[in-house]
Structure formats: C-alpha cells, structure tokens
C-alpha cells in the first residue's frame, strides 16, 4: 500500500475518549514529522485490518506489537 505514512514497532493500544490510539516507535514517517525511532501517540484509530491501521490523519503499518499486545 503506497499511502502508508509510516511504520510502527512495539505498538500498544491505549484507550481514550471515543475509542483508542496507538503508541509505539515510528519509522519512515513520510510526512517528515518524526525521526526514526521516536515514541509517538497516534490520533484516534478509525479502522484496523491485519497490520494496517487508519487513524484520523495517517495510515500506519504495524510491524510489531509490544509484548502485552498481539
């Protein structure tokens, strides 16, 4: 999928008002907002299918989940 904004490693789901967000280490941020390895918190997750997560503003490919996720 060519419109992936970045990759997330060690991703975790974090509940928030209206649903949940992901936290994790981002790599290859195509919008240039974050350096590789930066710990981020995404905007609200809109949908999740397999390893592709659509948030309010970005599309992430989850490469790995934290040990407590899966």
C-alpha positions as CSV (number, residue, x, y, z in Angstrom):
1,X,0.0,0.0,0.0
2,X,1.7,3.2,-1.2
3,X,-0.2,5.6,1.0
4,X,1.3,4.3,4.3
5,X,2.5,7.2,6.3
6,X,4.9,5.3,8.5
7,X,5.7,2.0,10.3
8,X,5.1,1.3,14.0
9,X,7.2,-1.0,16.1
10,X,6.3,-2.1,19.7
11,X,2.8,-0.8,19.2
12,X,0.3,-0.7,22.0
13,X,-3.4,0.1,22.0
14,X,-4.3,2.9,24.5
15,X,-8.0,3.6,25.3
16,X,-9.1,7.2,25.1
17,X,-12.4,9.1,24.7
18,X,-14.1,7.9,21.6
19,X,-12.1,4.7,21.1
20,X,-8.4,4.1,21.2
21,X,-5.0,5.4,19.9
22,X,-1.7,3.6,19.3
23,X,1.6,4.3,20.9
24,X,4.9,3.0,19.6
25,X,8.2,3.7,17.8
26,X,7.7,5.2,14.4
27,X,9.9,4.7,11.4
28,X,9.9,6.1,7.8
29,X,7.4,8.9,8.6
30,X,6.7,10.0,5.0
31,X,5.3,13.4,6.3
32,X,8.6,14.3,8.0
33,X,7.1,14.9,11.4
34,X,9.1,12.4,13.4
35,X,12.7,11.0,13.3
36,X,13.1,7.2,13.1
37,X,12.6,5.6,16.5
38,X,10.6,8.4,18.0
39,X,8.0,7.3,20.5
40,X,4.6,8.6,19.3
41,X,0.9,8.6,20.1
42,X,-1.3,8.4,17.1
43,X,-4.6,10.2,16.6
44,X,-7.8,8.3,17.1
45,X,-7.9,4.9,15.3
46,X,-10.6,4.8,12.7
47,X,-10.1,1.2,11.5
48,X,-7.6,-1.6,11.9
49,X,-7.3,-4.5,9.4
50,X,-4.4,-7.0,9.8
51,X,-1.3,-4.9,10.2
52,X,-2.7,-1.7,8.6
53,X,-4.2,1.0,11.0
54,X,-6.0,4.0,9.7
55,X,-6.1,6.9,12.1
56,X,-7.8,10.3,11.8
57,X,-4.7,11.7,10.0
58,X,-2.4,8.9,9.0
59,X,-2.1,5.3,7.9
60,X,0.4,3.1,9.8
61,X,1.7,-0.4,9.1
62,X,2.3,-2.1,12.5
63,X,5.4,-4.3,12.2
64,X,5.4,-5.5,15.8
65,X,3.2,-5.3,18.9
66,X,4.5,-4.8,22.4
67,X,4.7,-8.0,24.5
68,X,1.3,-7.3,26.1
69,X,-0.4,-6.8,22.7
70,X,-1.0,-9.0,19.7
